[in-house]
Amino acid sequence: MSSEEKGSTHHHHHRHGGRIPLEQAKKEIKRWKEHIADMGDDCPYDYVQSFFIPMEDIKRLYENYQHLHPTGVRAYIGIKEKNEKGCAPLRLLLVPATKHTDFYNNGPLADEAGNNAGNSSVYDFTMPCPDVCASENDLNS
C-alpha cells in the first residue's frame, strides 16, 4: 500500500459523510473474504460477511442515550461462545459513543419487557450473515 493510499483511508471519509465508492467497498469486502478463507470449512459461521442491524434498534439506541450527547456508535467485534467444534460465531456489539468515549455503563435499569439489564448500554442486536443475508448483489457476491 502506498503512503498516499494509507493516508487517504483515514481522512477522506469526512469529506463524503462516511460514504466510500462502491468499487472501494467491493475491494475491502473481497480482502476480508480472502483473509477468512484460510480458516477451513469446518466453521461456516466464522465467515461472517456482514451484519444486519434493524433501523428501529439504531433509532432506539439514539433515543435512549441522546441525553449523553453521543456523536456515534462504536462497534466491537466479539465471539459469543465457541461451540463443540471450536467454531466461534461473531457478534457485533454496539455502544453509544463519542469519538473518544464509550458510554457502556449508562443503560436504563430495565428494558421495555421489564427485564433487568443492569446498567449496561452495550447492545447485541445484530444478525450476522450467514444466516441473515441480503439477496446476491455487488457487495456480497
N, C-alpha and C positions, 0 to 999 in steps of 0.2 A: 504494500500500500504506500503510495507516495505521500509526502508530507502535506501536499495540497489536499489530497483525499482525506487524510486523517483530520486535518483542521476543519474541513468543510462539514464533516458529520456532526460536529458538536455545536456549530453556530448557525447553520442555515435553517434549522427548524424554527427559529424565532421569526424568520422573515415570512414564512408561509403559514403561520398559525399551527405549526406542528405537522403540516402535510408534507409528504415526500412524493416524488414522482413514482408512478406505478412501476416503471422499469427498475428503479432502485429497490422498491419493496419486493419485487419478484426475485431480484438477486439475493437480497438478505434472507428471504424465506428459503430459497434454494440452498444457501450456505448452511442454514440450520438443519435442513433435511439431510444434507450430506454429512454434517457433523454427527447427527444421531444415527445415521445408517450403520455406523461401525459397531453398534451395540449388539447386533444379532437379532434374531427373530423371535426369541422366547417371550419378549415382553412388549407386545404392540402398544400398550398404554404408556410406555416410557416415551413413545414417539409423539408427544403432544405437538400438534401443528398450530393450534390456535385455541383461544378461549372465547366462548360466548358469554357476554355479560348483559343481562337484561337491562334495558334502558330504565325501567321502573326502579331497579336496585341502585343504579347510578343516581337517579333523581332523589331517592330516599336517603342515600348516603350524603348527598349535598344538603338536603333539608335538615337532616338530623344534626349536622355539625356546622351549619353556617355561622352559629354564634361564636365558633372558634376562629372564624375567618380563614378557613383553608383556601389555598390557591390551587389545589390539585389533589390528586390521589396518588399515593406511591404503591406500586405493585411489587410484592415479594413473591418469589417462586419457592414453593415448599413441596414436600413429599408427605402425603397423608400417612401411610404406613406401607412398608414393603410387605407384599403378600407371600404366600408359601413358596412361590417360585423365585422369590427375590426381586420381583418386579416392583417398581416404585411409581405409583400414579402421581403425576404432578398436579399441584394446585396453584392457583394464583390468588394470593392473599392481598386484599386491598385495605389501605389505611388512609383516612383523611390526612392531608399534609400541606405544608408549605414547602418551598424548595429545600429548606434545611431542618425542618422539624416534622416529626411524625406525631399525630395525635392518636396514640394507640391505647390509651387508658382513659378515654373520655366518653365512654358509652353510657347510654341510658341504663338504669338498673334492670329494666325488663323490656323485652321486645313486645310487639303487638299481640303476640299469642300469650303473653303473660309469663313466658319462660324467663327465669332469672339468668341473664347472661353476664352477671357481674358488671364490671366497669369496662370490659373490653370494647374497643372500637375497631377491632380487626375483623374483616369480613371475608368469608369464603363463599361467595355466591356465584362462582364461576363454573361453567360447564365446559370441560375440555373436549377437544376433538382429537382423536375419536372419544366419544360417541356422538356428540352434538356438533355435526359438521355441516358446513354450507354445501349446497349443490356445487358440482365442479365449476370452477371459474379460473380466471387468470392467476389468482394468488395461491390456490391450493392444488393446482393440477401439475 
